Amino acid sequence: MSDSSTDHATETVGDIVAVASANESFSTLVAAVSAAGLVETLQGDGPFTVFAPTDAAFAAEGINLDDFSTDAEIAALADILLFHVVSGQVNAADVTDGLVAAAVNGDNLTFTVSNGAVTVNGASVLLADVPASNGVIHVIDAVLMPPTDVVEPVLPDCDVTVTIAPSGLKFSPSEVTVTVGETV
């Protein structure tokens, strides 16, 4: 009689980068993670939840990794990729309609569940709960683009400020009286 614990080989699952690297559908994602300097991060202890766009998703978005060569462009690529990562493990069973989760880049991901289909920020989840030793991967059909940061204009310290109306056809206020020495 044999011991049942030795009858089955134990399957070892690699970290998120190793699991993605083993799948031909993620060659662009793996190359992007490397180009952005995020390999060690995603090999860390985690747990992480990664929403992994396929190569087809990168192609559909028109993302060419050769376009990311300067420090600012690489930082933008890292921001895009970190918008696909949640710190902590979010399994498919944890997702509810309207769930909001903070991505590692600081922006929010919003989930929609309808008739059994799940989307995250509009991208469809094609395959859920791919295990990794430091988290879970969900395969998605689009590259998630982080919202652009709104930069509030810095107005100089003036006595009177005149702005242009959204139509671009009016000033607000429409009339201004200034005295010598005041700034507008």
C-alpha positions as CSV (number, residue, x, y, z in Angstrom):
1,M,0.0,0.0,0.0
2,S,1.4,3.3,-0.9
3,D,1.2,6.6,0.9
4,S,-1.4,8.8,-0.9
5,S,0.8,11.9,-0.3
6,T,3.4,10.5,-2.7
7,D,1.0,9.4,-5.4
8,H,0.7,12.8,-6.9
9,A,3.4,15.2,-7.9
10,T,3.1,18.6,-6.3
11,E,2.8,21.3,-9.0
12,T,4.8,24.4,-8.3
13,V,3.3,27.6,-9.5
14,G,5.8,30.5,-10.2
15,D,5.4,34.1,-9.4
16,I,3.3,36.5,-11.5
17,V,6.2,37.3,-13.9
18,A,7.0,33.6,-14.4
19,V,3.4,32.6,-15.0
20,A,3.0,35.4,-17.5
21,S,6.3,34.5,-19.2
22,A,5.2,30.9,-19.6
23,N,2.2,32.0,-21.7
24,E,2.8,33.1,-25.3
25,S,-0.2,35.5,-25.2
26,F,1.6,37.8,-22.8
27,S,5.0,38.4,-24.6
28,T,4.2,42.1,-25.0
29,L,3.1,42.4,-21.3
30,V,6.3,40.7,-20.1
31,A,8.5,42.9,-22.3
32,A,6.7,46.0,-21.1
33,V,7.1,45.0,-17.4
34,S,10.8,44.5,-18.1
35,A,11.1,47.8,-20.0
36,A,9.4,49.7,-17.1
37,G,11.7,48.1,-14.5
38,L,8.8,46.3,-12.7
39,V,10.1,42.7,-12.8
40,E,11.4,42.7,-9.3
41,T,8.3,44.4,-8.0
42,L,6.0,41.8,-9.5
43,Q,8.2,39.0,-8.3
44,G,7.9,40.3,-4.7
45,D,5.9,38.7,-1.9
46,G,2.6,40.3,-2.8
47,P,-0.1,39.2,-2.9
48,F,-0.9,41.0,-6.1
49,T,-3.9,40.9,-8.4
50,V,-2.8,41.6,-12.0
51,F,-5.3,42.3,-14.8
52,A,-3.2,41.1,-17.7
53,P,-3.9,42.4,-21.2
54,T,-3.1,40.0,-24.1
55,D,-0.7,40.7,-26.9
56,A,-3.8,41.4,-29.1
57,A,-4.9,44.0,-26.6
58,F,-1.6,45.8,-26.8
59,A,-1.8,45.7,-30.6
60,A,-5.3,47.0,-30.6
61,E,-4.3,49.9,-28.4
62,G,-1.4,50.7,-30.8
63,I,1.2,50.5,-28.0
64,N,4.7,50.0,-29.4
65,L,7.3,49.5,-26.7
66,D,9.9,51.1,-29.0
67,D,8.1,54.4,-28.4
68,F,9.1,54.3,-24.7
69,S,12.7,55.3,-24.5
70,T,13.0,58.5,-22.4
71,D,12.7,58.5,-18.6
72,A,9.4,60.3,-18.9
73,E,8.0,57.8,-21.4
74,I,9.2,54.9,-19.3
75,A,7.5,56.5,-16.2
76,A,4.3,56.7,-18.3
77,L,4.6,53.1,-19.3
78,A,5.1,52.1,-15.6
79,D,2.0,54.2,-14.7
80,I,0.0,52.3,-17.3
81,L,1.2,48.9,-16.1
82,L,0.7,49.7,-12.4
83,F,-2.9,50.7,-13.3
84,H,-3.3,46.9,-14.0
85,V,-2.1,45.8,-10.5
86,V,-4.0,45.8,-7.2
87,S,-2.1,45.2,-3.9
88,G,-3.8,42.2,-2.4
89,Q,-5.5,39.2,-3.9
90,V,-8.9,39.8,-5.5
91,N,-10.3,36.5,-6.7
92,A,-13.3,36.3,-9.1
93,A,-15.6,35.3,-6.2
94,D,-14.7,38.6,-4.5
95,V,-15.9,40.8,-7.3
96,T,-19.3,42.4,-7.1
97,D,-21.0,44.9,-9.4
98,G,-19.8,48.4,-8.6
99,L,-16.7,47.2,-6.7
100,V,-13.9,49.8,-6.7
101,A,-10.3,48.8,-6.0
102,A,-7.3,51.0,-5.8
103,A,-4.6,50.2,-8.4
104,V,-1.0,50.4,-7.3
105,N,-0.6,53.6,-9.4
106,G,-3.1,55.3,-7.1
107,D,-6.1,55.4,-9.5
108,N,-9.3,53.4,-9.1
109,L,-10.5,50.3,-11.0
110,T,-14.3,49.9,-11.2
111,F,-15.9,46.5,-11.8
112,T,-19.1,45.7,-13.5
113,V,-20.8,42.3,-13.2
114,S,-23.7,41.7,-15.6
115,N,-25.2,38.3,-16.6
116,G,-22.1,36.5,-15.3
117,A,-19.7,38.7,-17.4
118,V,-17.1,40.8,-15.6
119,T,-15.5,44.0,-16.8
120,V,-12.9,46.2,-15.2
121,N,-12.9,49.8,-16.4
122,G,-14.6,48.5,-19.6
123,A,-12.2,45.7,-20.3
124,S,-13.7,42.2,-20.4
125,V,-12.2,39.5,-18.1
126,L,-11.5,36.6,-20.5
127,L,-10.1,34.2,-17.9
128,A,-10.1,34.6,-14.1
129,D,-8.1,33.3,-11.2
130,V,-4.9,32.2,-12.9
131,P,-2.9,31.2,-9.8
132,A,0.6,32.5,-9.1
133,S,2.8,32.0,-6.0
134,N,2.4,35.7,-5.1
135,G,-1.1,36.4,-6.2
136,V,-3.6,35.9,-9.0
137,I,-3.9,36.9,-12.7
138,H,-7.1,37.8,-14.6
139,V,-6.7,37.9,-18.4
140,I,-8.4,41.0,-20.0
141,D,-9.1,42.0,-23.6
142,A,-7.9,45.6,-23.4
143,V,-5.1,47.7,-22.1
144,L,-6.4,49.8,-19.2
145,M,-5.3,53.5,-19.6
146,P,-5.1,55.5,-16.4
147,P,-7.1,58.7,-16.3
148,T,-5.1,61.7,-17.1
149,D,-4.2,63.8,-14.1
150,V,-6.0,67.1,-14.1
151,V,-3.5,69.9,-13.5
152,E,-5.1,72.9,-11.9
153,P,-3.6,76.1,-13.4
154,V,-1.5,78.1,-11.0
155,L,-2.7,81.6,-11.1
156,P,-0.3,84.4,-10.3
157,D,-1.0,86.5,-7.2
158,C,-3.1,89.3,-8.8
159,D,-5.5,91.9,-7.6
160,V,-8.1,90.9,-10.3
161,T,-8.3,87.7,-12.2
162,V,-10.1,87.5,-15.6
163,T,-10.9,84.1,-17.0
164,I,-12.3,83.0,-20.4
165,A,-15.7,81.3,-20.3
166,P,-15.9,77.6,-21.4
167,S,-17.4,78.8,-24.7
168,G,-14.2,80.8,-25.3
169,L,-16.3,83.8,-26.4
170,K,-16.7,85.7,-23.1
171,F,-14.5,87.0,-20.3
172,S,-15.5,86.7,-16.7
173,P,-16.0,89.2,-15.3
174,S,-17.0,91.1,-18.4
175,E,-15.8,94.4,-17.0
176,V,-12.9,95.2,-14.7
177,T,-11.8,98.5,-13.1
178,V,-8.2,98.7,-12.0
179,T,-6.2,101.4,-10.4
180,V,-2.6,102.2,-11.0
181,G,-0.4,99.6,-9.4
182,E,-2.9,96.8,-9.5
183,T,-2.3,93.6,-11.5
184,V,-4.7,91.8,-13.7
